[in-house]
């Protein structure tokens, strides 16, 4: 079966959202799902960009209604992917590309074995820390949780179909784009 699902995982701050945003602007066959989350909005975000922000009560209600194809608790917040978004994208002939945590990636690989997975690695854990602080404009209160999670996530990279080290965005993105083009071919 031809791949109609591409899973992108990486530690927080490794660049997966930037990769997906750019590739979706360049290739209209790709459809990026919008994840639901209970975390607070960051500066520059709005409802639906890049997440649907909901309360934990709303999230749990949707979860119990079977709304999510997968969900996980990451950095003390809930994240979930809508089953309807994926099915509607497939009905329109799109290939779904999504960024999920390693828990979600495992779930999707089990549910959709034909999917392809890509893991984005930072050049180092120290560089990842710098990127998170720069992105957030300060040292986040949960920085140590994120760093501990990043180490665990990076240990899972060998289980992915493809791996890219995002040391220089344009070079790494070119490698990512080539992988996507090969998957879609």
Backbone torsions as a table, in degrees:
resi	resn	phi	psi	omega
1	UNK	NA	137.2	177.7
2	UNK	-66.8	143.2	-179.1
3	UNK	-68.2	127.2	173.5
4	UNK	-124.5	16.0	178.8
5	UNK	-147.0	122.3	176.6
6	UNK	-118.1	125.8	-177.7
7	UNK	-105.5	126.8	178.9
8	UNK	-118.1	124.3	178.4
9	UNK	-128.8	154.8	179.8
10	UNK	-175.3	159.5	172.2
11	UNK	-65.3	155.5	175.7
12	UNK	-55.6	126.2	177.6
13	UNK	95.2	0.1	-178.3
14	UNK	-80.4	-16.3	176.1
15	UNK	114.0	7.3	-175.2
16	UNK	-61.9	-38.4	179.7
17	UNK	-65.1	-39.2	178.6
18	UNK	-65.1	-40.9	178.5
19	UNK	-62.3	-47.9	-177.3
20	UNK	-65.6	-43.7	-179.8
21	UNK	-58.1	-45.2	-177.8
22	UNK	-69.5	-44.9	-177.3
23	UNK	-67.1	-35.2	179.2
24	UNK	-70.3	-31.6	176.4
25	UNK	-69.6	-29.2	-177.9
26	UNK	-90.4	-26.3	-174.1
27	UNK	-130.6	105.7	-174.4
28	UNK	-75.6	-5.9	174.0
29	UNK	-71.8	-26.9	-177.4
30	UNK	-82.7	141.6	177.3
31	UNK	-129.5	122.6	179.1
32	UNK	-94.5	119.4	176.9
33	UNK	-70.2	154.0	175.9
34	UNK	-104.7	116.8	-177.5
35	UNK	-77.0	147.9	173.0
36	UNK	-92.9	140.1	179.2
37	UNK	-145.6	155.7	176.0
38	UNK	-99.2	0.2	179.8
39	UNK	-76.0	160.2	179.7
40	UNK	-74.2	152.6	175.7
41	UNK	-66.2	143.8	172.7
42	UNK	-97.8	166.6	176.5
43	UNK	-55.3	133.0	178.8
44	UNK	89.6	-6.4	178.7
45	UNK	-97.7	158.9	175.1
46	UNK	-147.9	171.9	-178.3
47	UNK	-58.7	120.5	-179.7
48	UNK	90.1	-7.2	-179.8
49	UNK	-134.9	100.9	0.5
50	UNK	-96.2	3.6	-178.2
51	UNK	-131.2	162.0	163.9
52	UNK	-93.4	117.3	-177.4
53	UNK	-93.9	121.2	-179.0
54	UNK	-135.9	164.0	179.0
55	UNK	-76.0	163.6	178.3
56	UNK	-63.3	-35.8	177.2
57	UNK	-63.1	-45.3	177.6
58	UNK	-61.2	-42.3	-179.4
59	UNK	-60.7	-48.0	-178.5
60	UNK	-63.6	-34.8	176.3
61	UNK	-64.6	-47.0	178.2
62	UNK	-61.5	-40.7	179.8
63	UNK	-60.2	-46.6	-178.0
64	UNK	-69.2	-23.4	177.6
65	UNK	-83.8	-0.8	-179.4
66	UNK	76.2	20.1	-178.0
67	UNK	-66.1	-34.8	-175.7
68	UNK	-93.8	135.7	173.0
69	UNK	-76.2	-29.9	173.0
70	UNK	-154.2	154.9	175.8
71	UNK	-152.7	157.8	179.5
72	UNK	-157.3	158.4	171.9
73	UNK	-98.0	122.2	-178.4
74	UNK	-132.1	129.5	-179.0
75	UNK	50.4	40.3	178.3
76	UNK	68.8	17.1	176.3
77	UNK	-128.6	155.7	179.0
78	UNK	-93.6	141.1	177.5
79	UNK	-134.2	139.4	179.3
80	UNK	-149.5	152.8	-179.0
81	UNK	-111.8	126.8	-179.3
82	UNK	-70.9	128.2	176.6
83	UNK	-63.2	-40.1	-176.7
84	UNK	-63.1	-42.8	179.5
85	UNK	-56.9	-44.3	-178.5
86	UNK	-65.4	-48.3	-177.7
87	UNK	-63.5	-40.5	178.6
88	UNK	-65.9	-38.6	178.4
89	UNK	-63.8	-43.3	178.9
90	UNK	-64.3	-39.5	178.3
91	UNK	-60.1	-30.2	-180.0
92	UNK	-89.0	4.2	177.1
93	UNK	83.3	15.4	179.8
94	UNK	-84.8	157.0	166.8
95	UNK	-99.4	122.6	-178.8
96	UNK	-80.4	130.1	173.2
97	UNK	-120.5	131.8	-175.7
98	UNK	-143.6	146.9	172.9
99	UNK	-103.6	127.2	-179.2
100	UNK	-137.1	166.1	175.0
101	UNK	-78.8	175.5	-176.6
102	UNK	-64.8	-30.0	176.5
103	UNK	-64.6	-47.1	178.9
104	UNK	-62.9	-39.4	179.6
105	UNK	-60.5	-42.8	178.6
106	UNK	-62.9	-43.0	179.4
107	UNK	-61.5	-46.8	-179.1
108	UNK	-64.2	-39.6	178.8
109	UNK	-63.8	-35.1	177.6
110	UNK	-70.9	-43.9	-178.5
111	UNK	-73.2	-35.3	-175.6
112	UNK	-129.8	78.3	-175.0
113	UNK	-62.6	-18.5	178.0
114	UNK	-78.5	-7.4	-178.5
115	UNK	-67.7	160.1	176.3
116	UNK	-114.6	144.0	-176.9
117	UNK	-124.4	141.5	179.8
118	UNK	-129.5	134.4	177.5
119	UNK	-115.1	127.4	177.1
120	UNK	-98.2	122.3	179.5
121	UNK	-105.4	142.8	170.9
122	UNK	-77.2	161.0	177.6
123	UNK	-63.8	-29.4	177.8
124	UNK	-163.1	163.9	178.3
125	UNK	-67.5	-33.1	178.7
126	UNK	-66.0	-42.0	178.5
127	UNK	-65.6	-37.5	177.9
128	UNK	-60.9	-44.9	178.1
129	UNK	-57.5	-46.8	-180.0
130	UNK	-59.7	-42.1	-178.7
131	UNK	-64.8	-41.4	-179.9
132	UNK	-64.3	-45.1	179.6
133	UNK	-62.8	-43.2	179.2
134	UNK	-63.4	-45.9	-178.8
135	UNK	-62.6	-44.0	-176.9
136	UNK	-81.5	-13.2	179.6
137	UNK	79.0	2.7	178.6
138	UNK	-169.6	172.3	176.5
139	UNK	-78.4	114.5	179.9
140	UNK	-64.8	149.6	-179.7
141	UNK	-59.9	-30.5	-177.2
142	UNK	-98.8	24.0	-176.0
143	UNK	-57.4	-40.1	-178.2
144	UNK	-70.0	-35.7	175.2
145	UNK	-62.0	-45.8	179.7
146	UNK	-61.5	-40.9	-179.3
147	UNK	-68.2	-41.6	176.0
148	UNK	-62.2	-44.4	177.9
149	UNK	-63.3	-40.4	-179.4
150	UNK	-58.9	-42.7	179.5
151	UNK	-62.2	-42.5	178.4
152	UNK	-66.0	-42.5	179.9
153	UNK	-63.5	-45.5	-178.6
154	UNK	-62.4	-29.7	177.3
155	UNK	-65.6	-21.1	-180.0
156	UNK	-86.9	-11.0	-175.0
157	UNK	-51.4	-39.7	-179.3
158	UNK	-60.7	-19.4	-179.2
159	UNK	-82.4	-2.8	-179.2
160	UNK	-90.4	155.1	-179.4
161	UNK	-64.9	-35.4	-179.6
162	UNK	-137.5	151.1	176.4
163	UNK	-135.9	138.4	178.7
164	UNK	-133.5	134.2	173.1
165	UNK	-94.1	118.5	-179.8
166	UNK	-88.3	77.9	179.1
167	UNK	-93.9	-31.5	175.3
168	UNK	-137.7	117.2	-168.4
169	UNK	-53.2	-52.4	-174.3
170	UNK	-62.2	-42.2	178.9
171	UNK	-66.8	-45.8	-179.8
172	UNK	-65.7	-39.1	178.8
173	UNK	-64.4	-40.1	178.3
174	UNK	-59.7	-40.5	177.1
175	UNK	-65.0	-43.9	177.9
176	UNK	-60.3	-46.9	-178.6
177	UNK	-60.8	-41.0	178.8
178	UNK	-63.4	-41.4	177.5
179	UNK	-61.4	-46.4	179.9
180	UNK	-60.9	-45.1	179.2
181	UNK	-59.8	-40.5	177.9
182	UNK	-66.9	-38.4	178.5
183	UNK	-63.9	-41.5	-176.3
184	UNK	-78.7	-16.1	-175.4
185	UNK	-65.1	NA	NA
